[in-house]
Amino acid sequence: MKMRYTYHMEKRYYKHKIENLLNIGKIVTIHYFEFDKNFAGGTESHDFWELVYADKGTAICVADGKEIVLSEGEALFHKPNETHSLRANGQVAPNIFIISFDCKSESVRFFENRKLKLEKRLIRFIYPIIEESKKTFDLPYSDPALKKMKLLPSPTLGGQQLIKNYLEILLISLMREETEKSDTEIVFLPREELGEHVADQVISFLKENLYETPNVNDICKALHYNKSYIFKQFKLATSCSVMSYFRKLKIEEAKKLLRETNLSVTQIANKLAFDTPNYFSKTFKKITGYTPLRYKKMRKH
């Protein structure tokens, strides 16, 4: 009787050690400020990095005595121990995102004395940081002097790690974009980007008509798309209906007017073409959580 032998060849796997180009060790503070047009912050210096991003409007930054204009969509980095300050320009009430962090990686020196324009695809990493911070830390609505973030009693699962990861992806993407710029021209838009392109066109139209009351038919006529196509593509790109998004844009403009002007609530409601001041106030509170008057008082520094 023949014996059958089974031979098992040992498979050897190689475990590849991941190289960390940039590692965020600690997050110090996270802020999203809706400043008054006359805001002026104090001068400070600290032993960690700080990223300042102008989400809306323009701000004036001072770094080691040098004045830098930070326009909408631009980010500025303050290196450790750099003396710096921030203020509004007295004309526009800016929305500013600030995150400070500790990073010992040698590659982070890439950002020393840098002001960078963020492309739309990179801005998308900032908003998740803001959302995760709201679900993770008990942050005051507006406190430029905040020194320590307190965890919420029941913070969201993995929130701290996601903040760290989003920030690392943002920084690495910025480094890659600056060092690997390509002259290749895109001659067509993939289907998913085409939908975003349509949404961008709609948003541009809405922003241009903030003080009017255009309806969906007006948008279709202006952009030469049919209603169902606009509805579908806009919803896919923004997770929001066109008119709901328009109301949010109007409220953002109202917040800006409350911070930049002395217009009354009634005047702002009329200016932004709301049916009544009461409807404006209800919409404002529904979106922001505050009445227009309460918001105005909170924004005065």
Secondary structure, 3 states (H helix, E strand, C coil): CCCCCCCCCCCCCCCCCCCCCCCEEEEEEEEEEECCCCCECCCECCCCEEEEEEEECCEEEEECCEEEEECCCEEEEECCCCCEEEEECCCCCCEEEEEEEEECCHHHHHHCCCEEECCHHHHCCHHHHHHHHHHHEECCCCCCCCCCCEECCCCCCCHHHHHHHHHHHHHHHHHHHHHCCCCCCCCCCCHHHHHHHHHHHHHHHHHHCCCCCCCHHHHHHHHCCCHHHHHHHHHHHHCCCHHHHHHHHHHHHHHHHHHHCCCCHHHHHHHCCCCCHHHHHHHHHHHHCCCHHHHHHHHCC
